[in-house]
Amino acid sequence: MHANLMHGMSKMQHMDAISSSIYMPMQHMYIYAKSETFWTVDTSAMGALRSFLLSYPELILAALSFLSLAALRLALQTRRRPHVPVSWPVVGMLPFVFANLRRLLDATTDALRDSGCTFAFRGPWLAGADFLVTCDPAAVHHCLATNHANYDKGRGFAEMFDVVGDGLLVADAASWARQRLVAATVFGTPAFRSFVLSTMARQAERMLVPFMDRAAAGDGGGGGVVVELEDVFMRFSLDVSYASVFDADLDSLSASAAAAPLSPFGLATKVACEAILLRHVVPAWWWKLLRRLNVGAERRLTEAKAVLDEYVYREITKRKSPPLAGGQGGGGAGLLSMYMAWPRDAGTTDRQRDQFLRDSAVGYMFAAKDLIAAALTWFFYMTCTHPHVEAKIIDELRSLRPTATVAAAGGGEHAVFDSDALQPASYLHAAVLETLRLFPSAPFEEKEAVGDDVLPDGTRVAKGTPIVFCIYAMGRIETIWGGDCHEFRPERWLSGAGRVQHEPSHKYAVFNCGPRSCLGKNLGLSNIKIAAAAILYNFQVELVDGQVVEPQNSVVLHTKNGLRVRVVRREAA
């Protein structure tokens, strides 16, 4: 099974082309052409049609009038609001999608700006592919907070993310309320928070900094070797999330593993993410057919889920067993152990209990791993392109006391900061928030209306209507963030006294809003800051010239082509 996963990865390279579209509930239009085919025309039938049309010229006039008025209306609309998608007869707004495949997020932002932050996307006629797109903070607050009971994830969302089972990420109604209570209690436990924070610092000390040190010394310490930084952060985030859940080390960023393919577990998470992305891009009937036939990406997803299940259920069984002398037992502060300590619901079978534990563990991995890696990638892209921001962060870090040191190759040592040591680092915190404003790791949130509703701006929402909240656009609209919204300016988050100023979650919806707000927000921010501080304090990261760095249109805001950098030791910079 592991070999099949490794073999399947070579076939997934076409995903870069496929992933230039975002998750929206629309159908794709396929054009079929037949060449060298001649049709015999029944001349008598054509004659009858000609006679009919000549007998009723008003039909021709009516059709021409309709087309002329439609063309005039569309021309006036385009002139008045040039970026708002035009709804064409039959095909709806699909031409807008196809024309902007390479920059769909930015094109959607332009459309929302011209339309007053909300517009209805019209799919092809009879396709049932209409939905609402908004970045209006008032609509976000209404749908996700004050009237959240009327907006669920929807069955389609849960089906596409079936790799996480029935976990918190896809749960609705009573199931969501029960799982949210368990998760909130676990995340609020001091022992769990302390364990996760110490795990982040420990992995930065034993994995991230040594890797960067080897990269800096790779060519003798002169100019540094080229590193694909997003891949580094994916491996680091995998190590942190795996250790946080299972209280065990995967070490995918170790000296021996970093140059090798991912472990079976890491590879399974990667294959699953790519298959989920494909499901968001192609028509639902297509991937469901692949799943029924068990071929292609759906077969690889099935194999990946089997690997995930094997790992997770083995860890569950291990914790059910009595502790060995001098070994680890069933207790612990990792997420899985904390969940297993939660009292079992009455009437729950062993199988149901194990399924709940499995879904919770896998859901946490998927919620944490890619989102943190994407955030770190964009953070370093912004500091590399804004050296004055980098200089201020380094000055701030030099005023703090490191909590650990790591021996450097060739002599000397590097410093690592834990979460407590970084508490005074207000400018670093502001730079992270500003990065996420412009490059939110989850660029959109989708809901489905349970019943009829009216948004604060008067837009009517019918029952069953999908709503896409474009978080990416929210950070780039002048009426929300001001005329300098396109600038990377961490100072906007700081008060005159230098303290971090917080914005309401319906304006800064990076961590969702309302009852579904991210429980791991503070842990996630700490993870980003620990990794960022460890790199910036010890190394200089320089972008490789000639590369185009732009966001990928996908469910997680990765870069299209990665982020290639050179790493140099700070003292040698």
Helices and strands as residue ranges (DSSP letters): H 2-9, G 10-12, H 15-18, H 43-55, H 57-80, H 94-99, G 101-103, H 104-114, E 118-121, E 131-134, H 137-141, I 142-146, G 148-150, E 151-152, H 155-160, G 162-164, H 173-187, H 190-203, I 204-208, H 209-216, E 226-228, H 229-246, H 264-281, H 284-293, H 296-320, H 335-340, H 350-385, H 387-398, E 404-407, E 413-416, H 426-438, E 444-449, E 453-454, E 460-461, E 466-470, H 471-474, H 478-481, G 490-493, G 509-511, G 514-516, H 521-538, E 539-543, E 564-569, G 570-572
